[in-house]
Amino acid sequence: MGAPLRVLMVEDSEDDACLILRELGRGGFEVSYERVETSSAMGAALAERTWDVVISDYSLPHFSAPAALRLLQARGLDLPFIIVSGTVGEEAAVAAMRAGAHDYLMKDNLRRLVAAVQREVREAEVRRGRRRADAALVARTRQLEAIRAVTTEITRELSLTSLLQLIIRRAAELVAAASGTMFLWDEESQLLIPRAWHGLGEWRGETRLRLGEAVAGTVAQRREGLIVNDYRSSSSAHPLTLERTAITAVAAEPLLYRDRLVGVITIHHEKGERTFTDQDRELLALFAAQAAIAIENARLYSASERSAREARSLYEVAHSLTTSLDVTEVLHLIAVKTTELLGTPHAQVVLWDEISQTLRFGAAHGTEAHKARHQQYRLGEGLNGIVAQTRKPLIVNDYQAFPQRVQGLTEVTA
């Protein structure tokens, strides 16, 4: 079978058209063609199909090669345009070539036709390839500029909460995604926890993931990006996401800082309108690398701010305590400053009584203060008794499940 060739022929003579087709067939082409004689017919043919070459007679009763060439150019189509005629002079042929025709042949001498078509089809493909490369370069330059602009924006944001929301919004915008989720890795619970989302409801905050679970968990476990364009039938699809959304495609990238897992970005297309490409993933990976750095910077800033606040508070506490010699006032001040320093709603101070060998109420401040006045503890009894006995600090983040909790403190959680 010969090389396929789609020919749009502007020709009023069926016999002449047959001669041209026969010559192309002899040259090894498998030709499919349409013959038109008017501007409207040519316009319709250009709109309905894709062509490899236009071969046109110079003069037709209701049309001409120059008019056909102008129509082709008006459509913005870069197709080889070859004039094959028997009635035009050299001056008209030269004018047509200057106007944009690619070659000119006489009908009584078609020996060059096959070579001319081969050459012009090949050169047209080279031009199209060059334009595609140029367009890809322009698009890539714009994307990298977008990355640069977004990176500048996110590195200026030092509030972690605002930063996470900004990152996921910009990530979705970067590849024109409908929605997205920012998961952060929690080392203590060994879970990915959603901290910000774009284009999704508050239910998204319920989606905590283990390593290897769903798309984000898989990406976190493998520490490499992933595209799932058949999300609704994928084994990686999360049931809650399937239930609450019309998401059909997901792209995800890990957030890594010095090889340490920070989190995962996922972005989504909905309703089957689009799929993600390798270029989308590459762009998201570049952004994710910068986002991880920005998150760590925000965390460091937050930690330094917290340390500075704590240092100021401790100084204020120390200063306040040394200005009073009243024990009751000092104990109350300790309780008040503790709630301020740690941001808790309740604080209690108990004192060791050598005579009764118990811990007794010293001071309390906050929501549970009224319940603490009549409580006392033996060594090893309750949280206070355990701390006094072991002389070591203790944190209980689920106090109501703590076996030795004080029954009356129903509102205390940690």
URKA-V942713 format. One record per residue. N is the residue number from 1. RES is the residue in one letter. SS is DSSP state (a for helix, b for strand, c for the rest). PHI is phi as a letter, one per 40 degrees, with the letter a starting at -180 (999 if undefined). D_FIRST is the distance of its C-alpha to the first C-alpha in whole Angstrom. Layout:
N;RES;SS;PHI;D_FIRST  N;RES;SS;PHI;D_FIRST
This chain:
1;M;c;999;0  2;G;c;c;4  3;A;b;c;7  4;P;b;c;8  5;L;b;a;12  6;R;b;b;15  7;V;b;b;17  8;L;b;c;21  9;M;b;b;22  10;V;b;c;26  11;E;c;a;26  12;D;c;c;29  13;S;c;b;28  14;E;a;c;25  15;D;a;c;25  16;D;a;c;24  17;A;a;c;22  18;C;a;c;20  19;L;a;c;20  20;I;a;c;19  21;L;a;c;16  22;R;a;c;15  23;E;a;c;16  24;L;a;c;13  25;G;a;c;11  26;R;a;c;12  27;G;c;c;12  28;G;c;g;8  29;F;b;c;8  30;E;b;c;7  31;V;b;c;11  32;S;b;b;13  33;Y;b;a;17  34;E;b;b;20  35;R;b;b;23  36;V;b;b;26  37;E;c;b;30  38;T;c;b;32  39;S;a;c;33  40;S;a;c;33  41;A;a;c;30  42;M;a;c;28  43;G;a;d;30  44;A;a;c;29  45;A;a;c;26  46;L;a;c;26  47;A;a;c;28  48;E;a;c;25  49;R;c;b;22  50;T;c;b;21  51;W;c;b;19  52;D;c;c;18  53;V;b;a;19  54;V;b;b;22  55;I;b;b;22  56;S;b;b;26  57;D;c;c;28  58;Y;c;c;32  59;S;b;b;34  60;L;b;b;33  61;P;c;d;36  62;H;c;b;37  63;F;b;a;34  64;S;b;a;34  65;A;a;c;31  66;P;a;d;34  67;A;a;c;35  68;A;a;c;31  69;L;a;c;31  70;R;a;c;34  71;L;a;c;33  72;L;a;c;30  73;Q;a;c;32  74;A;a;c;35  75;R;c;c;32  76;G;c;g;32  77;L;c;c;28  78;D;c;c;27  79;L;c;b;24  80;P;b;d;23  81;F;b;b;25  82;I;b;b;24  83;I;b;c;27  84;V;b;b;26  85;S;b;a;29  86;G;c;b;31  87;T;c;b;35  88;V;c;b;36  89;G;c;c;38  90;E;a;c;37  91;E;a;c;40  92;A;a;c;38  93;A;a;c;35  94;V;a;c;36  95;A;a;c;38  96;A;a;c;34  97;M;a;c;33  98;R;a;c;36  99;A;a;c;36  100;G;c;h;32  101;A;c;c;30  102;H;c;c;27  103;D;b;a;27  104;Y;b;a;28  105;L;b;b;27  106;M;b;c;28  107;K;c;c;27  108;D;c;c;28  109;N;b;a;26  110;L;c;c;22  111;R;c;c;22  112;R;c;c;22  113;L;a;c;20  114;V;a;c;16  115;A;a;c;19  116;A;a;c;21  117;V;a;c;18  118;Q;a;d;16  119;R;a;c;20  120;E;a;c;21  121;V;a;c;19  122;R;a;c;19  123;E;a;c;23  124;A;a;c;23  125;E;a;c;21  126;V;a;c;24  127;R;a;c;27  128;R;a;c;26  129;G;a;c;26  130;R;a;c;29  131;R;a;c;30  132;R;a;c;29  133;A;a;c;31  134;D;a;c;34  135;A;a;c;34  136;A;a;c;34  137;L;a;c;37  138;V;a;c;39  139;A;a;c;39  140;R;a;c;40  141;T;a;c;43  142;R;a;c;44  143;Q;a;c;44  144;L;a;c;45  145;E;a;c;48  146;A;a;c;48  147;I;a;d;49  148;R;a;c;52  149;A;a;c;53  150;V;a;c;53  151;T;a;c;54  152;T;a;d;57  153;E;a;c;58  154;I;a;c;58  155;T;a;c;60  156;R;a;c;63  157;E;c;c;63  158;L;c;b;66  159;S;c;c;67  160;L;a;c;65  161;T;a;c;64  162;S;a;c;63  163;L;a;c;61  164;L;a;c;59  165;Q;a;c;59  166;L;a;c;58  167;I;a;c;55  168;I;a;c;53  169;R;a;c;53  170;R;a;c;52  171;A;a;c;49  172;A;a;c;48  173;E;a;c;48  174;L;a;d;46  175;V;c;b;43  176;A;c;f;44  177;A;c;c;44  178;A;c;c;47  179;S;b;a;49  180;G;b;a;50  181;T;b;b;53  182;M;b;b;55  183;F;b;c;56  184;L;b;b;59  185;W;b;c;59  186;D;b;b;63  187;E;c;c;64  188;E;c;c;67  189;S;c;c;65  190;Q;c;f;62  191;L;b;b;60  192;L;b;c;58  193;I;b;b;60  194;P;b;c;58  195;R;b;b;60  196;A;b;a;58  197;W;b;a;56  198;H;b;b;54  199;G;c;g;53  200;L;c;b;54  201;G;c;c;58  202;E;a;c;61  203;W;a;d;60  204;R;a;d;57  205;G;a;c;60  206;E;a;c;61  207;T;c;c;57  208;R;c;c;59  209;L;b;b;56  210;R;c;c;57  211;L;c;d;54  212;G;c;g;51  213;E;c;c;52  214;A;a;f;49  215;V;a;c;47  216;A;a;c;50  217;G;a;c;51  218;T;a;c;48  219;V;a;c;48  220;A;a;c;51  221;Q;a;c;51  222;R;a;c;48  223;R;c;f;49  224;E;c;a;46  225;G;c;c;44  226;L;b;a;42  227;I;b;b;39  228;V;b;b;39  229;N;c;c;37  230;D;c;b;37  231;Y;a;d;41  232;R;a;c;42  233;S;a;b;41  234;S;c;c;41  235;S;c;c;44  236;S;c;c;45  237;A;c;c;46  238;H;c;c;50  239;P;a;d;52  240;L;a;c;54  241;T;a;c;51  242;L;a;c;49  243;E;a;c;52  244;R;a;c;53  245;T;c;b;50  246;A;c;b;46  247;I;b;c;45  248;T;b;b;41  249;A;b;a;40  250;V;b;b;43  251;A;b;b;43  252;A;b;b;46  253;E;b;b;47  254;P;b;c;50  255;L;b;b;53  256;L;b;b;54  257;Y;b;b;57  258;R;c;f;58  259;D;c;g;56  260;R;b;b;58  261;L;b;c;56  262;V;b;c;58  263;G;b;i;56  264;V;b;a;52  265;I;b;b;50  266;T;b;b;48  267;I;b;b;46  268;H;b;b;45  269;H;b;b;42  270;E;b;b;43  271;K;c;g;42  272;G;c;g;38  273;E;c;c;38  274;R;c;a;37  275;T;c;b;36  276;F;c;c;37  277;T;c;b;35  278;D;a;c;35  279;Q;a;c;37  280;D;a;d;39  281;R;a;c;40  282;E;a;c;41  283;L;a;c;43  284;L;a;c;45  285;A;a;c;45  286;L;a;c;47  287;F;a;c;49  288;A;a;c;50  289;A;a;c;51  290;Q;a;c;53  291;A;a;c;55  292;A;a;c;56  293;I;a;c;58  294;A;a;c;59  295;I;a;c;60  296;E;a;c;62  297;N;a;c;64  298;A;a;c;65  299;R;a;c;66  300;L;a;c;68  301;Y;a;c;70  302;S;a;c;71  303;A;a;c;72  304;S;a;c;74  305;E;a;c;75  306;R;a;c;77  307;S;a;c;78  308;A;a;c;80  309;R;a;c;81  310;E;a;c;82  311;A;a;c;84  312;R;a;c;86  313;S;a;c;87  314;L;a;c;88  315;Y;a;c;90  316;E;a;c;92  317;V;a;c;92  318;A;a;c;94  319;H;a;c;96  320;S;a;c;97  321;L;a;c;98  322;T;a;c;100  323;T;c;c;102  324;S;c;b;104  325;L;c;b;106  326;D;c;c;106  327;V;a;c;104  328;T;a;c;103  329;E;a;c;102  330;V;a;c;100  331;L;a;c;98  332;H;a;c;97  333;L;a;c;96  334;I;a;d;94  335;A;a;c;92  336;V;a;c;92  337;K;a;c;90  338;T;a;c;88  339;T;a;c;86  340;E;a;c;86  341;L;a;c;84  342;L;a;c;82  343;G;c;g;81  344;T;c;b;82  345;P;c;c;84  346;H;b;a;87  347;A;b;a;89  348;Q;b;b;92  349;V;b;b;94  350;V;b;b;97  351;L;b;b;99  352;W;b;c;101  353;D;b;b;104  354;E;c;c;106  355;I;c;c;109  356;S;c;c;107  357;Q;c;f;104  358;T;b;b;101  359;L;b;c;99  360;R;b;b;100  361;F;b;d;99  362;G;b;b;99  363;A;b;a;97  364;A;b;a;94  365;H;b;a;92  366;G;b;h;90  367;T;c;c;89  368;E;c;b;90  369;A;a;d;93  370;H;a;c;96  371;K;a;c;95  372;A;a;c;95  373;R;c;c;99  374;H;c;b;100  375;Q;c;c;98  376;Q;b;a;99  377;Y;b;b;97  378;R;c;c;98  379;L;c;d;96  380;G;c;g;93  381;E;c;b;93  382;G;a;g;90  383;L;a;c;88  384;N;a;c;91  385;G;a;c;93  386;I;a;c;90  387;V;a;c;90  388;A;a;c;93  389;Q;a;c;94  390;T;a;c;91  391;R;c;f;91  392;K;c;b;87  393;P;c;c;85  394;L;c;a;83  395;I;c;b;80  396;V;c;b;80  397;N;c;c;77  398;D;c;b;77  399;Y;a;c;81  400;Q;a;c;81  401;A;a;c;80  402;F;c;c;82  403;P;c;d;84  404;Q;c;b;88  405;R;c;c;87  406;V;c;c;90  407;Q;c;c;90  408;G;c;c;91  409;L;c;c;88  410;T;c;c;86  411;E;c;c;84  412;V;c;c;83  413;T;c;b;80  414;A;c;a;80
